[in-house]
Amino acid sequence: MPVLASHRKPRSTRPHSPAVGVTTAALASVTLLSTQSAHAAPAAPPRPTVEEVQKKVDALYRQAGTATQEYNRAKEATDEQRRKVDRILDDVARRTDAINESRRALGSYAAAQYRAGAVGPTAALIFADSPQSYFDQTHLMDRLSERQRGAVADYEGKRLAAAKQRAEATKSLESLTDAQATLRTSKQTVQRKLAEARTLLARLTAEEKARLAELEREREAEARRKAEERAKAEAAQAEAERRRQEEEARRQPSAPPVTPPTAPPQTGGSTYAAKVEKALAFARAQIGKPYVWGATGPSSYDCSGLTQAAWKAAGVDLPRTTWDQVEVGTRVATADLLPGDLVFFYDDISHVGLYIGGGKMIHAPKPGAEVREESIYYMPIYGSVRPT
């Protein structure tokens, strides 16, 4: 039987290529490196520069100032709502007393009716001491019924009014709860922003803190320079006005001297000037007291609390927040500022100071600072108002 040929290919005797081993090793190395990279900690973010920290801290203080005004508004609303609730509850208590009094009157009428209705009219006539006493009692009961009907109507009216007041009290209490929630949220926002600012400042090295202080001095110097320029311009304007008045006086014909009255009546202008002096004197007396957000004095202030208290000392009531104070009085341009005017800062109107002339103001700056005089150019000006 013939032997069949094998169809299998002969096994190669060529030696294995070393490239396979190299490739495998390379792949293993790449895998190992990839695994190590995946488990490696992410690179730390670059440390902010002092200038960046300054901008961030300024922004946080400004945001805290805005939140402070929100807190002030919420606190004012909360206090007003609480007073309203107290008034309503007092009214409810008075109405309740009136209802109880009407209820007692109805009880006495019901008892009288019960006693009278227990005996029929024929028996009442028979057992009466005399016919006249029977008719007197019957007439009294008729009158009693009319009074009773009036008492019932009075009681019902008072009951409905009291129910209405109780419903209003419930609604006011709900509004009070909402206002208190807003108050808490605003307070937490202020505290959070201030904590962030403190954390940023605490991370600075001694060298960075020195650099930050230098930047602050440079900014203050620039603000002072602008204030000094403003003061010179105001002085020049005042001198020009004085010379103009002198020239007008020389041009007018001379008149015999007139003895002025002992106590000239005050005009509207002199009255306002006196108020300005009182407001400025009060503000100067507060210099050195600490800024505390939400404070209205007398030992500490926030910015709008100080301006409100200063003008209150002059007999002028200002609203509590910067957002409301900017709406009171007459708007004036920065170039036309006079002592006593209110100067507002930032686009969100989150800060205010009391202008004292010469490009300067008295204000409560920020947490950690004290009430002080400072250039109005230290911060971006939003606008100004002259209280009236």
C-alpha positions in Angstrom: 0.0 0.0 0.0 1.6 3.3 -1.0 2.4 5.8 1.7 0.4 9.0 1.5 2.3 12.3 1.6 1.8 14.6 4.5 0.1 18.0 3.8 1.4 19.7 7.0 3.9 22.4 6.5 7.3 21.6 7.8 8.1 23.3 11.2 10.4 26.2 10.7 13.7 26.0 12.3 14.3 29.8 12.2 15.1 31.1 15.7 12.5 33.4 17.4 13.0 37.1 16.8 14.1 39.1 19.8 11.8 42.0 18.7 8.9 40.3 20.2 10.4 40.3 23.6 11.5 44.0 23.3 8.0 45.0 22.2 6.5 43.2 25.1 8.8 44.9 27.5 8.1 48.2 26.0 4.4 47.7 26.4 4.8 46.7 29.9 6.8 49.8 30.6 4.2 52.0 29.0 1.5 50.3 31.0 3.5 50.7 34.2 4.1 54.4 33.5 0.4 54.9 32.7 -0.6 53.2 35.9 1.8 55.3 37.9 0.5 58.5 36.2 -3.1 57.6 37.0 -2.3 57.1 40.7 -0.1 60.2 40.9 -1.5 63.2 42.8 -2.7 66.1 40.6 -0.3 69.0 40.3 -1.0 71.7 42.9 -2.5 74.9 41.5 0.0 77.8 41.2 0.3 80.0 44.2 -1.6 83.3 43.6 0.5 86.5 43.4 0.1 89.2 46.0 -1.7 91.3 43.5 -4.2 88.5 42.8 -4.8 88.1 46.5 -5.3 91.8 46.9 -8.0 91.8 44.2 -9.6 88.7 45.6 -9.7 90.1 49.2 -11.1 93.4 47.9 -13.8 91.6 46.0 -14.7 89.5 49.1 -14.9 92.6 51.3 -17.1 94.3 48.6 -19.4 91.2 48.4 -19.5 91.2 52.2 -20.6 94.8 52.1 -23.4 94.0 49.7 -24.5 91.1 51.9 -24.4 93.5 54.9 -26.8 95.8 53.1 -29.0 92.8 52.4 -28.8 91.9 56.1 -29.7 95.5 57.1 -32.7 95.5 54.9 -33.8 92.1 56.1 -33.3 93.1 59.7 -35.4 96.3 59.2 -38.1 94.2 57.6 -38.0 91.7 60.4 -38.2 94.4 63.1 -41.1 96.1 61.3 -42.9 92.7 60.8 -42.4 91.8 64.5 -43.9 95.2 65.6 -46.9 94.6 63.3 -47.4 91.1 64.7 -47.3 92.4 68.2 -49.9 95.1 67.4 -52.2 92.5 65.8 -51.8 90.1 68.8 -52.6 92.9 71.2 -55.7 93.7 69.2 -56.7 90.0 69.1 -56.3 89.9 72.9 -58.5 93.0 73.3 -61.1 91.5 71.0 -61.0 88.2 72.9 -61.8 90.1 76.1 -64.7 91.8 74.4 -66.0 88.5 73.1 -65.8 87.0 76.6 -67.7 90.0 78.0 -70.4 89.5 75.3 -70.5 85.8 76.1 -71.1 86.5 79.8 -74.0 88.9 78.9 -75.5 86.2 76.6 -75.2 83.7 79.5 -77.1 86.0 81.9 -79.8 86.6 79.3 -80.1 82.9 78.6 -80.4 82.2 82.3 -83.1 84.8 82.7 -85.0 83.4 79.7 -84.8 79.9 81.2 -86.2 81.1 84.5 -89.0 83.0 82.8 -89.8 80.2 80.3 -90.1 77.5 83.0 -93.6 78.7 84.0 -96.4 79.4 81.4 -98.1 82.8 81.2 -101.4 81.6 82.8 -99.6 80.1 85.8 -97.4 83.1 86.0 -100.5 85.3 86.2 -102.1 83.1 88.8 -99.0 82.9 91.0 -98.1 86.6 90.6 -98.4 88.8 93.7 -100.7 91.0 91.7 -101.8 91.4 88.1 -99.7 94.6 87.9 -96.5 92.7 88.9 -97.3 90.1 86.2 -97.6 92.8 83.5 -94.4 94.5 84.8 -92.5 91.2 84.5 -93.9 90.5 81.0 -92.8 94.0 79.8 -89.4 93.4 81.3 -89.0 90.2 79.4 -90.0 91.8 76.1 -87.3 94.4 76.6 -84.9 91.7 77.7 -85.5 89.9 74.4 -84.7 93.1 72.4 -81.5 93.6 74.4 -80.6 89.9 74.0 -81.0 90.2 70.2 -78.7 93.2 70.2 -76.2 91.3 72.4 -76.2 88.3 70.0 -75.5 90.6 67.1 -72.8 92.3 69.0 -71.2 89.0 70.0 -71.3 87.7 66.4 -69.7 90.9 65.0 -66.9 90.7 67.6 -66.4 87.0 66.9 -66.0 87.6 63.2 -63.7 90.5 63.7 -61.5 88.5 66.0 -61.4 85.6 63.6 -60.2 88.0 60.9 -57.5 89.4 63.1 -56.3 85.9 64.0 -56.1 85.1 60.3 -54.1 88.3 59.8 -51.9 87.4 62.7 -51.2 84.0 61.2 -50.3 85.6 57.9 -48.0 88.1 59.5 -46.3 85.4 61.5 -45.6 83.6 58.3 -44.1 86.8 56.8 -42.1 87.2 59.9 -40.7 83.7 59.5 -39.7 84.4 55.9 -38.0 87.7 56.9 -36.1 85.9 59.6 -35.0 83.2 57.1 -33.7 86.0 54.8 -32.0 87.6 57.7 -30.2 84.3 58.6 -29.1 83.8 55.0 -27.7 87.3 54.7 -25.8 86.9 58.0 -24.3 83.6 56.9 -23.3 85.1 53.5 -21.5 88.0 55.3 -19.7 85.6 57.6 -18.7 83.3 54.8 -17.2 86.1 52.7 -15.3 87.5 55.6 -14.0 84.0 56.6 -12.7 83.5 53.0 -10.9 86.9 53.1 -9.3 86.0 56.4 -8.2 82.7 55.1 -6.5 84.2 52.1 -4.7 86.8 54.2 -3.6 84.1 56.7 -1.9 82.1 54.0 0.4 85.0 53.0 4.0 84.8 54.0 5.6 87.7 55.9 7.2 88.9 52.7 3.9 88.7 50.9 2.2 90.6 53.7 4.8 93.3 53.4 4.2 93.5 49.7 0.5 93.7 50.2 0.9 96.5 52.7 3.1 98.3 50.2 0.4 98.0 47.5 -2.2 99.4 49.9 0.1 102.4 50.7 0.5 103.0 46.9 -3.2 103.0 46.4 -3.8 105.3 49.4 -1.1 107.7 48.1 -2.8 107.8 44.7 -6.2 108.5 46.4 -4.6 111.2 48.5 -3.1 112.8 45.5 -6.4 113.0 43.7 -8.0 114.4 46.9 -5.4 117.1 47.2 -6.0 118.0 43.6 -9.7 118.2 44.4 -9.0 120.4 47.5 -6.9 122.8 45.4 -9.6 123.1 42.8 -12.2 123.7 45.5 -10.0 126.4 47.1 -9.4 128.1 43.8 -13.2 128.0 43.1 -13.9 129.5 46.5 -11.2 132.2 46.0 -12.7 133.1 42.6 -16.2 133.3 44.1 -14.8 135.6 46.8 -13.2 137.9 44.3 -16.4 138.0 42.2 -18.4 139.0 45.2 -15.9 141.7 46.1 -16.0 143.0 42.5 -19.8 143.1 42.6 -19.7 145.0 45.9 -17.3 147.6 44.4 -19.6 148.1 41.4 -22.7 148.7 43.5 -23.3 152.3 44.8 -22.4 152.8 48.4 -25.2 152.8 50.9 -25.3 154.0 54.5 -24.4 151.3 56.9 -27.2 149.4 58.4 -27.0 148.0 61.9 -27.8 144.3 61.6 -30.5 142.9 63.9 -29.3 141.2 67.1 -30.7 137.8 66.1 -31.3 137.6 62.4 -33.9 135.1 61.3 -32.4 131.9 59.8 -33.0 131.4 56.1 -33.4 128.0 54.6 -29.8 127.9 53.5 -28.4 128.8 57.0 -30.7 126.2 58.5 -29.3 123.5 56.2 -25.8 124.7 56.9 -26.4 124.2 60.6 -27.6 120.7 60.0 -24.6 119.9 57.9 -22.3 121.1 60.7 -24.1 118.9 63.2 -23.8 115.9 60.9 -20.1 116.5 60.4 -19.5 117.1 64.1 -21.2 113.8 64.9 -19.2 111.9 62.3 -15.9 113.3 63.5 -16.7 112.3 67.0 -17.0 108.6 65.8 -13.5 108.5 64.3 -11.6 105.6 65.8 -14.7 103.4 66.5 -14.6 100.0 64.9 -16.5 98.9 61.8 -18.9 96.1 62.6 -21.3 94.9 59.9 -24.9 95.5 60.8 -24.0 98.0 63.6 -25.7 101.4 64.0 -23.8 102.7 67.0 -23.1 104.1 69.4 -19.9 102.0 69.9 -19.5 100.7 66.4 -20.9 101.2 62.9 -21.1 99.9 59.4 -21.0 102.4 56.5 -24.7 103.2 56.2 -25.2 102.9 59.9 -22.7 105.8 60.3 -24.2 108.1 57.7 -27.7 107.4 59.1 -26.6 108.2 62.6 -24.7 111.3 61.6 -27.7 112.9 59.8 -30.1 111.8 62.5 -28.0 113.9 64.9 -28.9 116.8 62.6 -32.6 116.0 62.7 -32.8 114.3 59.4 -34.0 110.7 59.1 -32.3 108.6 56.5 -33.2 105.0 55.5 -31.1 102.2 56.8 -29.4 100.8 53.7 -27.2 102.3 51.0 -29.7 101.3 48.4 -32.4 103.4 50.0 -30.2 106.3 51.1 -29.1 106.9 47.5 -32.8 107.5 46.6 -33.2 110.3 49.2 -32.4 113.9 48.5 -30.9 115.5 45.4 -28.4 113.8 43.1 -25.2 115.8 42.7 -22.2 115.4 40.4 -18.8 114.5 41.9 -17.5 117.9 40.8 -20.3 119.7 42.7 -19.9 117.9 46.1 -20.3 119.9 49.2 -19.7 118.9 52.9 -22.5 116.8 54.2 -23.2 115.1 50.9 -23.4 111.3 50.7 -20.9 109.6 48.4 -21.7 106.1 47.2 -19.3 103.5 45.8 -19.2 100.5 43.4 -21.7 99.6 40.8 -23.8 97.7 43.4 -23.9 100.7 45.7 -22.6 98.7 48.6 -20.7 101.5 50.4 -21.3 105.1 51.4 -19.3 107.8 53.1 -20.0 111.4 54.4 -18.2 114.0 52.4 -16.3 116.6 54.4 -14.7 118.7 51.7 -11.3 118.7 50.1 -11.9 115.4 48.3 -12.2 113.5 51.6 -15.0 111.7 53.5 -15.6 110.1 56.9 -16.7 106.5 56.6 -16.7 103.1 58.2 -14.5 101.2 55.7 -14.6 97.5 56.3 -14.2 94.7 58.9 -10.9 95.1 60.8 -10.8 98.9 60.2 -12.0 101.9 62.2 -14.1 104.9 61.3 -11.7 107.4 59.6 -11.1 110.2 57.2 -10.2 109.0 53.7 -10.0 110.2 50.1 -13.2 109.6 48.1 -11.0 108.4 45.3 -9.9 105.3 47.2 -12.9 103.4 45.7 -14.8 103.7 42.4 -17.5 106.3 42.9 -21.1 105.4 41.9 -22.7 108.7 42.6 -23.6 111.3 45.3 -26.7 112.6 47.0 -27.4 115.7 49.0 -29.8 114.8 51.9 -32.8 117.1 52.3 
